[in-house]
């Protein structure tokens, strides 16, 4: 498993390393909620939080599509105005309902209990 790759629960939006998502694929390590799975985030090597649509450097809230692409919450909201029932990813045109991410503010960007923090 690769602890450097990050995943997000498609149920609660919590971010975890790939290793945790693989090990506990039905339980979120942050809130212990049953999850319907994890999506691997499509990120650059620096794990940049920059919104690739509006170029905001560090938006407070981000959303993820089931394809793994992310947008800031403001861009996601503007896209959803046109497609309220199903939002299309602006990068790969995958249709899905975006999930608001619950990202920790620690340096690794994953849950404090995650092995990537050790």
Backbone as CSV, one residue per row, in Angstrom:
resi,resn,N_x,N_y,N_z,CA_x,CA_y,CA_z,C_x,C_y,C_z
1,UNK,0.842,-1.188,0.000,0.000,0.000,0.000,0.881,1.244,0.000
2,UNK,0.349,2.313,-0.502,1.100,3.556,-0.626,0.511,4.611,0.304
3,UNK,1.150,4.877,1.456,0.598,5.854,2.391,0.673,7.286,1.879
4,UNK,1.439,7.529,0.813,1.535,8.882,0.271,0.294,9.262,-0.532
5,UNK,-0.353,8.288,-1.149,-1.583,8.572,-1.895,-2.718,8.766,-0.909
6,UNK,-3.559,9.744,-1.187,-4.676,10.011,-0.284,-5.985,9.581,-0.923
7,UNK,-6.915,9.179,-0.073,-8.246,8.765,-0.500,-9.260,9.526,0.333
8,UNK,-10.488,9.562,-0.154,-11.557,10.220,0.591,-12.755,9.283,0.645
9,UNK,-13.394,9.222,1.812,-14.594,8.403,1.977,-15.736,9.049,1.206
10,UNK,-16.432,8.276,0.395,-17.534,8.850,-0.371,-18.810,8.964,0.465
11,UNK,-18.752,8.538,1.714,-19.897,8.678,2.607,-19.779,9.922,3.482
12,UNK,-18.635,10.073,4.172,-18.488,11.176,5.131,-17.536,12.270,4.662
13,UNK,-16.715,12.003,3.649,-15.805,13.016,3.123,-14.468,13.117,3.826
14,UNK,-14.204,12.249,4.816,-12.919,12.299,5.510,-11.801,11.778,4.617
15,UNK,-10.632,12.390,4.763,-9.464,12.034,3.966,-8.590,11.074,4.763
16,UNK,-8.089,10.048,4.086,-7.201,9.058,4.708,-6.095,8.714,3.719
17,UNK,-5.035,8.118,4.222,-4.004,7.643,3.304,-4.525,6.384,2.605
18,UNK,-3.888,6.040,1.514,-4.305,4.884,0.729,-4.234,3.599,1.560
19,UNK,-3.215,3.499,2.408,-3.039,2.312,3.248,-4.232,2.111,4.185
20,UNK,-4.674,3.180,4.838,-5.830,3.078,5.745,-7.102,2.738,4.977
21,UNK,-7.269,3.354,3.826,-8.465,3.089,3.023,-8.507,1.634,2.571
22,UNK,-7.362,1.078,2.210,-7.294,-0.325,1.793,-7.569,-1.263,2.962
23,UNK,-7.006,-0.927,4.122,-7.124,-1.793,5.300,-8.540,-1.790,5.867
24,UNK,-9.164,-0.633,5.882,-10.488,-0.515,6.495,-11.477,0.009,5.470
25,UNK,-11.614,-0.673,4.370,-12.381,-0.176,3.228,-13.873,0.025,3.490
26,UNK,-14.385,-0.383,4.631,-15.809,-0.167,4.920,-16.048,0.710,6.148
27,UNK,-14.981,1.114,6.845,-15.108,1.947,8.042,-14.180,3.148,7.910
28,UNK,-14.703,4.341,8.184,-13.882,5.547,8.198,-13.105,5.587,9.506
29,UNK,-11.797,5.781,9.435,-10.945,5.831,10.622,-11.146,7.109,11.436
30,UNK,-11.754,8.133,10.847,-11.951,9.403,11.559,-13.223,9.412,12.392
31,UNK,-14.329,8.982,11.787,-15.616,9.080,12.488,-16.237,7.714,12.760
32,UNK,-15.582,6.664,12.318,-16.017,5.277,12.502,-17.356,4.980,11.840
33,UNK,-17.721,5.794,10.876,-18.958,5.550,10.132,-18.710,4.473,9.085
34,UNK,-19.754,3.706,8.805,-19.663,2.769,7.685,-19.602,3.601,6.418
35,UNK,-18.732,3.235,5.524,-18.596,3.974,4.272,-18.893,3.044,3.107
36,UNK,-19.334,3.622,2.029,-19.616,2.823,0.841,-18.389,2.729,-0.051
37,UNK,-17.265,3.191,0.447,-16.013,3.080,-0.291,-15.189,4.348,-0.235
38,UNK,-14.004,4.260,-0.812,-13.078,5.380,-0.872,-12.737,5.673,-2.325
39,UNK,-12.449,6.929,-2.597,-12.025,7.370,-3.921,-10.594,7.876,-3.791
40,UNK,-9.711,7.446,-4.679,-8.340,7.962,-4.685,-8.341,9.378,-5.243
41,UNK,-7.731,10.296,-4.500,-7.657,11.683,-4.957,-6.638,11.807,-6.076
42,UNK,-6.978,12.582,-7.084,-6.045,12.882,-8.167,-5.367,14.190,-7.779
43,UNK,-4.115,14.075,-7.327,-3.378,15.228,-6.823,-1.992,15.264,-7.442
44,UNK,-1.397,16.450,-7.441,-0.015,16.536,-7.892,0.902,16.099,-6.751
45,UNK,2.189,16.026,-7.019,3.127,15.511,-6.023,3.201,16.358,-4.761
46,UNK,2.943,17.649,-4.872,3.013,18.523,-3.706,1.696,18.553,-2.935
47,UNK,0.714,17.746,-3.361,-0.609,17.735,-2.732,-1.192,19.137,-2.682
48,UNK,-1.025,19.841,-3.750,-1.511,21.210,-3.829,-3.009,21.264,-3.588
49,UNK,-3.424,22.210,-2.775,-4.849,22.409,-2.521,-5.455,23.369,-3.539
50,UNK,-4.655,23.877,-4.435,-5.140,24.866,-5.389,-6.305,24.325,-6.215
51,UNK,-7.331,25.156,-6.361,-8.457,24.791,-7.221,-7.994,24.937,-8.663
52,UNK,-8.108,23.886,-9.425,-7.628,23.907,-10.807,-8.571,24.658,-11.740
53,UNK,-9.714,25.091,-11.235,-10.647,25.849,-12.075,-10.468,27.354,-11.876
54,UNK,-10.520,27.830,-10.625,-10.414,29.276,-10.363,-9.025,29.681,-9.878
55,UNK,-8.169,28.692,-9.612,-6.785,28.885,-9.180,-6.641,29.495,-7.784
56,UNK,-7.686,29.397,-6.962,-7.561,29.797,-5.561,-6.528,28.878,-4.922
57,UNK,-5.531,29.464,-4.267,-4.400,28.673,-3.761,-4.764,27.683,-2.661
58,UNK,-5.515,28.110,-1.676,-5.835,27.223,-0.553,-7.275,27.452,-0.100
59,UNK,-8.236,26.970,-0.868,-9.631,27.165,-0.465,-9.918,26.473,0.865
60,UNK,-10.805,27.075,1.641,-11.143,26.496,2.943,-11.882,25.172,2.803
61,UNK,-12.730,25.074,1.810,-13.498,23.842,1.589,-13.298,23.375,0.159
62,UNK,-13.138,22.063,0.011,-13.025,21.477,-1.323,-14.019,20.334,-1.446
63,UNK,-14.365,20.029,-2.673,-15.254,18.911,-2.970,-14.526,17.956,-3.905
64,UNK,-14.902,16.694,-3.824,-14.297,15.675,-4.677,-15.398,14.980,-5.471
65,UNK,-15.082,14.676,-6.716,-15.971,13.889,-7.561,-15.568,12.421,-7.425
66,UNK,-16.418,11.514,-7.814,-16.094,10.082,-7.703,-14.936,9.670,-8.600
67,UNK,-14.578,10.516,-9.547,-13.414,10.235,-10.393,-12.112,10.566,-9.667
68,UNK,-12.191,11.358,-8.563,-11.009,11.726,-7.795,-10.543,13.153,-8.004
69,UNK,-11.099,13.859,-8.990,-10.740,15.261,-9.197,-11.396,16.126,-8.120
70,UNK,-10.739,17.221,-7.772,-11.259,18.116,-6.745,-11.441,19.529,-7.287
71,UNK,-12.356,20.238,-6.657,-12.603,21.658,-6.921,-12.863,22.335,-5.586
72,UNK,-12.676,23.650,-5.545,-13.075,24.362,-4.335,-14.604,24.332,-4.258
73,UNK,-15.126,24.541,-3.067,-16.578,24.479,-2.872,-17.304,25.538,-3.699
74,UNK,-16.699,26.720,-3.859,-17.343,27.791,-4.635,-17.500,27.389,-6.107
75,UNK,-16.474,26.800,-6.691,-16.569,26.355,-8.089,-17.574,25.213,-8.230
76,UNK,-17.576,24.309,-7.267,-18.536,23.203,-7.304,-19.958,23.742,-7.258
77,UNK,-20.191,24.716,-6.396,-21.517,25.321,-6.281,-21.926,25.997,-7.588
78,UNK,-21.004,26.693,-8.222,-21.348,27.371,-9.477,-21.668,26.365,-10.584
79,UNK,-20.979,25.239,-10.613,-21.265,24.199,-11.603,-22.617,23.549,-11.317
80,UNK,-22.919,23.341,-10.036,-24.176,22.677,-9.657,-25.399,23.523,-9.974
81,UNK,-25.234,24.823,-10.159,-26.364,25.673,-10.544,-26.948,25.208,-11.874
82,UNK,-26.080,24.736,-12.759,-26.514,24.321,-14.095,-26.951,22.859,-14.143
83,UNK,-26.424,22.044,-13.248,-26.749,20.613,-13.204,-26.998,20.210,-11.750
84,UNK,-28.113,20.618,-11.143,-28.311,20.357,-9.712,-28.407,18.881,-9.338
85,UNK,-28.918,18.047,-10.224,-29.095,16.637,-9.868,-27.853,15.794,-10.136
86,UNK,-27.062,16.181,-11.103,-25.849,15.436,-11.431,-24.815,16.419,-11.948
87,UNK,-23.713,16.509,-11.266,-22.660,17.436,-11.658,-21.631,16.698,-12.498
88,UNK,-21.173,17.336,-13.538,-20.176,16.761,-14.434,-18.799,17.297,-14.044
89,UNK,-17.839,16.410,-13.867,-16.473,16.832,-13.567,-15.953,17.649,-14.748
90,UNK,-15.445,18.857,-14.496,-14.968,19.687,-15.602,-13.670,19.177,-16.234
91,UNK,-13.024,18.212,-15.610,-11.745,17.720,-16.119,-11.885,16.458,-16.965
92,UNK,-12.774,15.545,-16.551,-12.902,14.278,-17.296,-14.339,13.984,-17.729
93,UNK,-15.272,14.866,-17.407,-16.686,14.745,-17.756,-17.379,13.548,-17.110
94,UNK,-16.814,13.026,-16.037,-17.457,11.953,-15.284,-18.616,12.563,-14.505
95,UNK,-19.771,11.960,-14.578,-20.935,12.481,-13.871,-21.052,11.880,-12.485
96,UNK,-21.162,12.726,-11.477,-21.358,12.248,-10.110,-21.772,13.406,-9.221
97,UNK,-22.272,13.074,-8.068,-22.576,14.091,-7.074,-21.303,14.345,-6.282
98,UNK,-20.803,15.585,-6.262,-19.570,15.852,-5.515,-19.794,15.744,-4.008
99,UNK,-18.747,15.375,-3.306,-18.781,15.199,-1.859,-17.874,16.250,-1.241
100,UNK,-18.366,16.953,-0.218,-17.505,17.917,0.460,-16.475,17.169,1.284
101,UNK,-15.217,17.524,1.101,-14.131,16.858,1.808,-13.971,17.426,3.210
102,UNK,-13.633,16.552,4.135,-13.307,16.943,5.505,-11.813,16.704,5.658
103,UNK,-11.041,17.743,5.354,-9.586,17.597,5.353,-8.980,18.065,6.662
104,UNK,-8.103,17.256,7.254,-7.392,17.707,8.451,-6.399,18.802,8.085
105,UNK,-6.072,19.612,9.056,-5.153,20.716,8.798,-3.716,20.381,9.165
106,UNK,-3.457,19.124,9.563,-2.080,18.761,9.896,-1.233,18.699,8.630
107,UNK,0.051,18.632,8.793,0.973,18.744,7.664,0.851,17.595,6.661
108,UNK,0.488,16.397,7.127,0.400,15.267,6.201,-0.895,15.276,5.405
109,UNK,-1.913,15.985,5.894,-3.179,16.053,5.181,-4.040,14.822,5.316
110,UNK,-3.738,13.977,6.301,-4.557,12.792,6.555,-4.936,12.758,8.026
111,UNK,-5.818,11.854,8.378,-6.308,11.758,9.753,-5.158,11.546,10.739
112,UNK,-5.245,12.134,11.946,-4.178,11.977,12.938,-3.861,10.525,13.284
113,UNK,-4.841,9.631,13.191,-4.609,8.222,13.522,-3.945,7.450,12.383
114,UNK,-3.765,8.082,11.260,-3.237,7.432,10.061,-1.743,7.122,10.200
115,UNK,-1.288,5.964,9.708,0.139,5.618,9.753,1.031,6.618,9.026
116,UNK,0.474,7.378,8.099,1.278,8.362,7.369,1.780,9.471,8.290
117,UNK,1.181,9.609,9.472,1.600,10.635,10.429,2.718,10.156,11.347
118,UNK,3.066,8.899,11.276,4.076,8.354,12.198,5.458,8.444,11.613
